[in-house]
Amino acid sequence: MEIEFLGTGAGVPAKQRNVTSIALKLLDERNSIWLFDCGEGTQMQILKTSIRPRKIEKIFITHLHGDHIFGLPGLLSSRSFQGGSEPLTIYGPVGIQHFVKSALKVSGSRLAYPIHFVEVKAAGILFQDQQFTVYAAELDHGIQSFGYRVVEAPHVGELQVVKLKALGVPAGPLYGKLKKGETVTLADGTLLQGKDFIGGARPGRIVAIFGDTRPTTASLDLARNADVMVHESTFGTGEEQMAKNYFHSTNTQAAQIARQAHVKKLLLTHISARYLAQDVQVLERDAQKIFPATKVVKDFDRILIPLKESEDER
């Protein structure tokens, strides 16, 4: 599991930062990529990465401001031209379906794959399968804006090969059966229970990705115990009133949420173009005073989210 930032700017594209788009790369987990927001130029940013548009399985839109959705029509069309044939699901506030269908209709675009729309109207579970559950939480941004919490199911424990070898169990099909929890009989009649040779389960990872928002009580539930929290930082320290007026957050407000929610890492994005290199360093340092594990990300930063340790490994 890895997050790659395709755009980390706010409002309009800048020389060093494109507008918002985040790729949650689940290639090892399900051979797919989930995209969070799709600002103008996202497909051009993708060309500078190893991401293949046909691998994009889901797109989660946080809200309908242009810097978060204007890249959708182009990306969807390019995905079709580049061999994408698998269905794609788009999640987002009411209106996202109308926007996408209108853009494709007016431009005469035809896709080689079906799009399914899930319009988000309230907080709750949006998607769930054996691997992942995705929750939505409504934020505070003047227009309807959501954050998404991605929760991975626990990983089955590893087969304790060293323990089996010590018992003289030969590698091969027996290992596979024990891994499935089955009971096997050795040549000397010894019975082995699979559950006795499986290590502790590894907890699943949690990623919280926020849309644009003022600080809100929903933020804590969205971010609670997350391995990674991605939050906007449109304004800096001392600009709390301006942030409130424009329905945004400051770097230190995001850091306070991260601390209260007991997250492991805070990634600040949605950086205004008025912040130059030295200003960005100040944004990061000020936030780190409240929550040390803070990083202000830039375009094309890649953040690996490693598996957690099992109880046996602690």
Secondary structure, DSSP 8 states (H G I E B T S, - for coil): -EEEEEE-BSSS--SS--B-EEEEEEHHHHSEEEEE---TTHHHHHTTSS--GGGEEEEE-----HHHHTTHHHHHHHHHHTT--S-EEEEEETTHHHHHHHHHHHTT---SS-EEEEEE-SSEEEEE-SSEEEEEEE--SSS--EEEEEEE--B---B-HHHHHHTT--SSHHHHHHHTT-EEE-TTS-EEEGGGGB---B---EEEE--S----HHHHHHHTT-SEEEEE--B-TT-HHHHHHTT--BHHHHHHHHHHHT-S-EEEE-B-TT--HHHHHHHHHHHHTT-SSEEE--TT-EEE------GGG-
